[in-house]
Amino acid sequence: MAAPSIRLNLRVVPGAGRNEIVGRHGNAWKVRVGAAPERGRANTALLRLLSRELGVSLSELTIVSGHTGRDKIVELRGLSAADAAERLGG
C-alpha cells in the first residue's frame, strides 16, 4: 500500500523574527520564516521548518505551487491530513 500523500496550503511570511507555524489562515496554514525571499532561501527555511514540525524527512516535502509567492502548496508524503493537522497544532 502506498504511503498517504496530501497537499498543504500555506501562507508564508518571509523575513520574520523567527521560524514558526502561526496557525490557520483561512483554508491555509500561516507560517513565518526568518529567511529573506532571495535565491530560494525562504523556501528552504520553510521546508526545514515543516520537516522538523511534522517529523518527516525533507525528501517527503515538495513545493508544487507558489515558488516565488507567499501562497504555496506543499505536497507531503507519509502522513495523513489528520496527522499533519495535529502536528501543526490544530
C-alpha positions in Angstrom: 0.0 0.0 0.0 1.3 3.4 -0.9 2.1 6.0 1.7 -0.5 8.7 2.0 0.1 12.0 0.2 -1.6 15.3 1.0 -1.2 18.9 -0.1 -0.8 21.7 2.4 -2.0 25.2 1.6 0.4 27.7 3.2 0.6 31.5 3.6 4.3 32.2 4.1 5.7 35.4 5.6 9.4 35.7 4.9 11.8 37.9 6.8 10.1 37.3 10.2 11.8 37.4 13.5 11.7 33.6 13.9 10.6 30.4 12.1 7.2 29.3 13.4 3.8 27.8 12.4 1.4 30.6 13.4 -1.9 28.7 12.9 -4.8 28.6 10.5 -5.2 31.4 8.0 -8.5 30.8 6.2 -8.0 27.4 4.4 -4.2 27.6 4.7 -1.6 27.5 7.4 0.2 30.7 8.2 4.0 30.2 8.5 6.7 32.7 9.4 10.3 32.1 8.3 13.3 34.3 9.2 15.0 33.9 5.8 14.6 36.5 3.1 12.8 35.6 -0.1 16.1 35.7 -2.1 17.5 32.8 -4.1 15.1 30.3 -2.6 16.3 30.9 1.0 12.7 31.3 2.3 11.6 28.2 0.6 14.5 26.2 2.1 13.7 27.5 5.5 10.0 26.7 5.1 10.8 23.1 4.1 13.2 22.6 7.0 10.6 24.0 9.5 7.9 21.7 8.1 10.2 18.8 8.2 11.0 19.4 11.9 7.4 20.2 13.0 5.9 17.3 11.1 8.6 14.8 11.9 9.3 13.8 8.3 12.4 13.9 6.2 13.0 16.8 3.7 12.6 14.3 0.9 8.9 13.8 1.9 8.2 17.5 1.2 7.9 19.2 -2.2 6.8 22.7 -3.1 4.4 22.1 -6.0 3.0 25.7 -6.4 4.0 29.2 -5.4 7.7 29.0 -5.6 8.0 32.8 -5.8 4.9 33.9 -4.0 3.6 33.9 -0.4 0.8 31.4 -1.1 2.3 28.0 -1.6 1.1 24.4 -1.9 3.4 21.8 -0.5 3.0 18.1 -1.1 3.6 15.9 1.9 4.1 12.2 1.7 3.9 9.8 4.6 1.3 11.4 6.8 -2.5 11.6 6.7 -4.3 15.0 6.7 -5.4 14.4 10.3 -1.9 13.6 11.5 -0.4 16.6 9.7 -3.0 18.9 11.2 -2.4 17.6 14.7 1.4 18.0 14.4 1.0 21.6 13.0 -1.1 22.5 16.0 -4.7 22.3 15.1 
